[in-house]
Amino acid sequence: MLVDNLTTSSFSVAVQRTFDGKHPCALCKAIAEGKKSEKKSDSLVSLKKFEGLNEPVGVVILPAASFPTVDAQDAPFETLLRTPPTPPPRAA
């Protein structure tokens, strides 16, 4: 719609005509017709009682038996502690 309005008027007028609601395009008109034809009952959600298990279900969460250890030499942060090479590399 904005593109169509730009072909016949200035930018500010085209933006105003596009969004003022007084000059709808064919797509806007089709959407408005679709909204009018929707049934009101379709938009309402019917609430129903949830019928699930009648018995309470117990959940047991067990902690891990052990946690793996990480050696300081193998840790990824160890590489961040190294000093940069001297002299610094030059861009090729």
VMD Tcl script that builds the backbone (N, CA, C; Angstrom):
set m [mol new atoms 276]
animate dup $m
set s [atomselect $m all]
$s set {name element resname resid chain x y z} {
  {N N MET 1 A 0.827 -1.187 0.000}
  {CA C MET 1 A 0.000 0.000 0.000}
  {C C MET 1 A 0.870 1.250 0.000}
  {N N LEU 2 A 1.899 1.255 0.818}
  {CA C LEU 2 A 2.787 2.413 0.883}
  {C C LEU 2 A 3.465 2.638 -0.466}
  {N N VAL 3 A 3.877 1.571 -1.096}
  {CA C VAL 3 A 4.541 1.694 -2.402}
  {C C VAL 3 A 3.584 2.279 -3.427}
  {N N ASP 4 A 2.345 1.813 -3.416}
  {CA C ASP 4 A 1.355 2.345 -4.356}
  {C C ASP 4 A 1.117 3.833 -4.111}
  {N N ASN 5 A 1.033 4.236 -2.847}
  {CA C ASN 5 A 0.828 5.647 -2.528}
  {C C ASN 5 A 2.037 6.503 -2.886}
  {N N LEU 6 A 3.227 5.926 -2.803}
  {CA C LEU 6 A 4.438 6.689 -3.141}
  {C C LEU 6 A 4.504 7.015 -4.634}
  {N N THR 7 A 3.863 6.209 -5.453}
  {CA C THR 7 A 3.913 6.480 -6.893}
  {C C THR 7 A 3.072 7.699 -7.271}
  {N N THR 8 A 2.128 8.078 -6.407}
  {CA C THR 8 A 1.246 9.190 -6.750}
  {C C THR 8 A 1.380 10.409 -5.848}
  {N N SER 9 A 2.138 10.279 -4.732}
  {CA C SER 9 A 2.254 11.416 -3.816}
  {C C SER 9 A 3.607 11.405 -3.109}
  {N N SER 10 A 3.843 12.434 -2.288}
  {CA C SER 10 A 5.110 12.543 -1.562}
  {C C SER 10 A 5.164 11.498 -0.446}
  {N N PHE 11 A 6.346 11.354 0.148}
  {CA C PHE 11 A 6.542 10.346 1.180}
  {C C PHE 11 A 5.630 10.582 2.378}
  {N N SER 12 A 5.587 11.807 2.884}
  {CA C SER 12 A 4.789 12.088 4.084}
  {C C SER 12 A 3.295 11.869 3.815}
  {N N VAL 13 A 2.817 12.271 2.660}
  {CA C VAL 13 A 1.406 12.068 2.325}
  {C C VAL 13 A 1.119 10.580 2.135}
  {N N ALA 14 A 2.059 9.851 1.514}
  {CA C ALA 14 A 1.875 8.415 1.284}
  {C C ALA 14 A 1.806 7.659 2.603}
  {N N VAL 15 A 2.669 7.999 3.551}
  {CA C VAL 15 A 2.643 7.348 4.860}
  {C C VAL 15 A 1.334 7.658 5.569}
  {N N GLN 16 A 0.907 8.905 5.498}
  {CA C GLN 16 A -0.338 9.301 6.152}
  {C C GLN 16 A -1.531 8.546 5.553}
  {N N ARG 17 A -1.590 8.453 4.237}
  {CA C ARG 17 A -2.706 7.752 3.583}
  {C C ARG 17 A -2.669 6.253 3.880}
  {N N THR 18 A -1.474 5.687 4.002}
  {CA C THR 18 A -1.348 4.252 4.244}
  {C C THR 18 A -1.885 3.871 5.618}
  {N N PHE 19 A -1.607 4.694 6.624}
  {CA C PHE 19 A -1.927 4.296 7.991}
  {C C PHE 19 A -3.097 5.054 8.623}
  {N N ASP 20 A -3.804 5.891 7.882}
  {CA C ASP 20 A -4.898 6.647 8.492}
  {C C ASP 20 A -6.181 5.829 8.648}
  {N N GLY 21 A -6.314 4.714 7.951}
  {CA C GLY 21 A -7.499 3.877 8.066}
  {C C GLY 21 A -8.646 4.315 7.174}
  {N N LYS 22 A -8.527 5.434 6.520}
  {CA C LYS 22 A -9.594 5.941 5.658}
  {C C LYS 22 A -9.440 5.461 4.216}
  {N N HIS 23 A -8.265 4.970 3.873}
  {CA C HIS 23 A -7.985 4.542 2.498}
  {C C HIS 23 A -7.469 3.101 2.504}
  {N N PRO 24 A -8.307 2.111 2.819}
  {CA C PRO 24 A -7.825 0.727 2.898}
  {C C PRO 24 A -7.539 0.143 1.510}
  {N N CYS 25 A -6.552 -0.721 1.469}
  {CA C CYS 25 A -6.221 -1.398 0.218}
  {C C CYS 25 A -7.096 -2.643 0.082}
  {N N ALA 26 A -6.932 -3.368 -0.994}
  {CA C ALA 26 A -7.750 -4.564 -1.241}
  {C C ALA 26 A -7.502 -5.625 -0.171}
  {N N LEU 27 A -6.256 -5.765 0.262}
  {CA C LEU 27 A -5.938 -6.749 1.292}
  {C C LEU 27 A -6.599 -6.379 2.620}
  {N N CYS 28 A -6.558 -5.097 2.979}
  {CA C CYS 28 A -7.200 -4.637 4.219}
  {C C CYS 28 A -8.706 -4.882 4.176}
  {N N LYS 29 A -9.311 -4.655 3.012}
  {CA C LYS 29 A -10.745 -4.888 2.862}
  {C C LYS 29 A -11.074 -6.374 2.998}
  {N N ALA 30 A -10.236 -7.230 2.421}
  {CA C ALA 30 A -10.462 -8.675 2.512}
  {C C ALA 30 A -10.332 -9.149 3.956}
  {N N ILE 31 A -9.383 -8.614 4.690}
  {CA C ILE 31 A -9.212 -8.979 6.099}
  {C C ILE 31 A -10.412 -8.529 6.912}
  {N N ALA 32 A -10.899 -7.328 6.661}
  {CA C ALA 32 A -12.072 -6.823 7.382}
  {C C ALA 32 A -13.295 -7.695 7.100}
  {N N GLU 33 A -13.488 -8.116 5.848}
  {CA C GLU 33 A -14.609 -8.989 5.511}
  {C C GLU 33 A -14.477 -10.338 6.214}
  {N N GLY 34 A -13.258 -10.850 6.280}
  {CA C GLY 34 A -13.027 -12.128 6.959}
  {C C GLY 34 A -13.345 -12.038 8.436}
  {N N LYS 35 A -12.995 -10.925 9.057}
  {CA C LYS 35 A -13.283 -10.748 10.481}
  {C C LYS 35 A -14.783 -10.662 10.727}
  {N N LYS 36 A -15.511 -10.037 9.804}
  {CA C LYS 36 A -16.961 -9.919 9.960}
  {C C LYS 36 A -17.636 -11.276 9.840}
  {N N SER 37 A -17.097 -12.145 8.978}
  {CA C SER 37 A -17.739 -13.427 8.726}
  {C C SER 37 A -17.399 -14.480 9.782}
  {N N GLU 38 A -16.442 -14.209 10.649}
  {CA C GLU 38 A -16.106 -15.173 11.695}
  {C C GLU 38 A -17.264 -15.297 12.670}
  {N N LYS 39 A -17.471 -16.479 13.155}
  {CA C LYS 39 A -18.519 -16.697 14.139}
  {C C LYS 39 A -17.995 -16.311 15.511}
  {N N LYS 40 A -18.849 -15.735 16.310}
  {CA C LYS 40 A -18.466 -15.337 17.663}
  {C C LYS 40 A -18.211 -16.570 18.526}
  {N N SER 41 A -18.945 -17.647 18.316}
  {CA C SER 41 A -18.801 -18.839 19.144}
  {C C SER 41 A -17.466 -19.537 18.905}
  {N N ASP 42 A -16.875 -19.360 17.734}
  {CA C ASP 42 A -15.593 -19.978 17.445}
  {C C ASP 42 A -14.487 -19.373 18.289}
  {N N SER 43 A -14.615 -18.116 18.632}
  {CA C SER 43 A -13.556 -17.462 19.377}
  {C C SER 43 A -13.601 -17.788 20.862}
  {N N LEU 44 A -14.753 -18.265 21.347}
  {CA C LEU 44 A -14.870 -18.629 22.757}
  {C C LEU 44 A -14.310 -20.025 22.966}
  {N N VAL 45 A -13.577 -20.175 24.025}
  {CA C VAL 45 A -12.989 -21.465 24.342}
  {C C VAL 45 A -13.880 -22.144 25.367}
  {N N SER 46 A -14.288 -23.332 25.060}
  {CA C SER 46 A -15.120 -24.052 26.025}
  {C C SER 46 A -14.198 -24.715 27.041}
  {N N LEU 47 A -14.487 -24.496 28.301}
  {CA C LEU 47 A -13.679 -25.059 29.371}
  {C C LEU 47 A -14.250 -26.414 29.757}
  {N N LYS 48 A -13.391 -27.388 29.848}
  {CA C LYS 48 A -13.800 -28.715 30.242}
  {C C LYS 48 A -12.967 -29.150 31.431}
  {N N LYS 49 A -13.559 -29.975 32.242}
  {CA C LYS 49 A -12.849 -30.490 33.395}
  {C C LYS 49 A -11.809 -31.492 32.919}
  {N N PHE 50 A -10.612 -31.373 33.456}
  {CA C PHE 50 A -9.542 -32.299 33.095}
  {C C PHE 50 A -9.768 -33.612 33.822}
  {N N GLU 51 A -9.865 -34.666 33.065}
  {CA C GLU 51 A -10.043 -35.983 33.652}
  {C C GLU 51 A -8.774 -36.780 33.429}
  {N N GLY 52 A -7.955 -36.783 34.434}
  {CA C GLY 52 A -6.679 -37.482 34.334}
  {C C GLY 52 A -6.611 -38.598 35.351}
  {N N LEU 53 A -5.450 -38.789 35.893}
  {CA C LEU 53 A -5.268 -39.823 36.894}
  {C C LEU 53 A -5.930 -39.410 38.193}
  {N N ASN 54 A -6.595 -40.349 38.835}
  {CA C ASN 54 A -7.239 -40.064 40.108}
  {C C ASN 54 A -6.311 -40.327 41.279}
  {N N GLU 55 A -5.213 -41.032 41.031}
  {CA C GLU 55 A -4.290 -41.376 42.098}
  {C C GLU 55 A -3.126 -40.389 42.106}
  {N N PRO 56 A -2.664 -40.000 43.290}
  {CA C PRO 56 A -1.499 -39.125 43.344}
  {C C PRO 56 A -0.258 -39.874 42.855}
  {N N VAL 57 A 0.598 -39.154 42.170}
  {CA C VAL 57 A 1.810 -39.744 41.619}
  {C C VAL 57 A 2.995 -39.156 42.364}
  {N N GLY 58 A 3.833 -40.026 42.892}
  {CA C GLY 58 A 5.017 -39.567 43.620}
  {C C GLY 58 A 6.214 -39.509 42.683}
  {N N VAL 59 A 7.004 -38.464 42.813}
  {CA C VAL 59 A 8.195 -38.309 41.994}
  {C C VAL 59 A 9.388 -38.262 42.925}
  {N N VAL 60 A 10.379 -39.086 42.640}
  {CA C VAL 60 A 11.580 -39.127 43.459}
  {C C VAL 60 A 12.752 -38.682 42.605}
  {N N ILE 61 A 13.486 -37.677 43.080}
  {CA C ILE 61 A 14.675 -37.190 42.375}
  {C C ILE 61 A 15.883 -37.540 43.221}
  {N N LEU 62 A 16.751 -38.332 42.643}
  {CA C LEU 62 A 17.952 -38.754 43.361}
  {C C LEU 62 A 19.149 -37.924 42.897}
  {N N PRO 63 A 20.012 -37.536 43.837}
  {CA C PRO 63 A 21.207 -36.798 43.436}
  {C C PRO 63 A 22.208 -37.730 42.754}
  {N N ALA 64 A 23.112 -37.160 42.010}
  {CA C ALA 64 A 24.137 -37.948 41.329}
  {C C ALA 64 A 25.047 -38.590 42.367}
  {N N ALA 65 A 25.494 -39.804 42.077}
  {CA C ALA 65 A 26.352 -40.523 43.014}
  {C C ALA 65 A 27.697 -39.815 43.164}
  {N N SER 66 A 28.234 -39.298 42.071}
  {CA C SER 66 A 29.508 -38.575 42.146}
  {C C SER 66 A 29.561 -37.577 41.000}
  {N N PHE 67 A 30.416 -36.596 41.160}
  {CA C PHE 67 A 30.598 -35.581 40.132}
  {C C PHE 67 A 31.992 -35.742 39.534}
  {N N PRO 68 A 32.123 -35.623 38.227}
  {CA C PRO 68 A 33.459 -35.766 37.632}
  {C C PRO 68 A 34.348 -34.596 38.036}
  {N N THR 69 A 35.600 -34.896 38.238}
  {CA C THR 69 A 36.557 -33.843 38.586}
  {C C THR 69 A 37.289 -33.416 37.322}
  {N N VAL 70 A 37.686 -32.175 37.290}
  {CA C VAL 70 A 38.388 -31.627 36.142}
  {C C VAL 70 A 39.778 -31.208 36.599}
  {N N ASP 71 A 40.776 -31.699 35.895}
  {CA C ASP 71 A 42.143 -31.321 36.217}
  {C C ASP 71 A 42.386 -29.884 35.779}
  {N N ALA 72 A 43.119 -29.111 36.554}
  {CA C ALA 72 A 43.379 -27.711 36.219}
  {C C ALA 72 A 44.136 -27.593 34.901}
  {N N GLN 73 A 44.956 -28.584 34.561}
  {CA C GLN 73 A 45.725 -28.516 33.324}
  {C C GLN 73 A 44.827 -28.715 32.104}
  {N N ASP 74 A 43.746 -29.430 32.259}
  {CA C ASP 74 A 42.860 -29.710 31.143}
  {C C ASP 74 A 41.708 -28.708 31.037}
  {N N ALA 75 A 41.629 -27.768 31.950}
  {CA C ALA 75 A 40.505 -26.830 31.965}
  {C C ALA 75 A 40.605 -25.858 30.794}
  {N N PRO 76 A 39.494 -25.515 30.152}
  {CA C PRO 76 A 39.509 -24.593 29.017}
  {C C PRO 76 A 39.951 -23.187 29.402}
  {N N PHE 77 A 39.702 -22.769 30.638}
  {CA C PHE 77 A 40.082 -21.414 31.029}
  {C C PHE 77 A 41.578 -21.261 31.176}
  {N N GLU 78 A 42.282 -22.374 31.226}
  {CA C GLU 78 A 43.740 -22.319 31.369}
  {C C GLU 78 A 44.378 -21.597 30.179}
  {N N THR 79 A 43.799 -21.737 29.005}
  {CA C THR 79 A 44.355 -21.080 27.822}
  {C C THR 79 A 44.201 -19.564 27.898}
  {N N LEU 80 A 43.255 -19.065 28.679}
  {CA C LEU 80 A 43.069 -17.627 28.800}
  {C C LEU 80 A 44.132 -16.969 29.674}
  {N N LEU 81 A 44.802 -17.778 30.485}
  {CA C LEU 81 A 45.802 -17.228 31.400}
  {C C LEU 81 A 47.166 -17.050 30.741}
  {N N ARG 82 A 47.342 -17.601 29.566}
  {CA C ARG 82 A 48.633 -17.487 28.874}
  {C C ARG 82 A 48.816 -16.064 28.341}
  {N N THR 83 A 50.058 -15.621 28.325}
  {CA C THR 83 A 50.347 -14.289 27.772}
  {C C THR 83 A 50.396 -14.381 26.261}
  {N N PRO 84 A 50.092 -13.297 25.560}
  {CA C PRO 84 A 50.129 -13.326 24.100}
  {C C PRO 84 A 51.567 -13.462 23.594}
  {N N PRO 85 A 51.738 -13.992 22.387}
  {CA C PRO 85 A 53.097 -14.155 21.850}
  {C C PRO 85 A 53.762 -12.789 21.631}
  {N N THR 86 A 55.068 -12.781 21.806}
  {CA C THR 86 A 55.820 -11.540 21.624}
  {C C THR 86 A 56.745 -11.728 20.432}
  {N N PRO 87 A 56.856 -10.866 19.516}
  {CA C PRO 87 A 55.999 -9.715 19.227}
  {C C PRO 87 A 54.644 -10.193 18.728}
  {N N PRO 88 A 53.637 -9.329 18.797}
  {CA C PRO 88 A 52.314 -9.727 18.359}
  {C C PRO 88 A 52.307 -10.085 16.858}
  {N N PRO 89 A 51.491 -11.027 16.465}
  {CA C PRO 89 A 51.436 -11.393 15.039}
  {C C PRO 89 A 50.961 -10.209 14.192}
  {N N ARG 90 A 51.482 -10.135 12.995}
  {CA C ARG 90 A 51.112 -9.053 12.087}
  {C C ARG 90 A 50.101 -9.560 11.080}
  {N N ALA 91 A 49.218 -8.655 10.687}
  {CA C ALA 91 A 48.218 -9.009 9.692}
  {C C ALA 91 A 48.898 -9.233 8.352}
  {N N ALA 92 A 48.464 -10.261 7.641}
  {CA C ALA 92 A 49.081 -10.566 6.355}
  {C C ALA 92 A 48.507 -9.728 5.250}
}
mol reanalyze $m
mol bondsrecalc $m
mol representation Tube
mol addrep $m
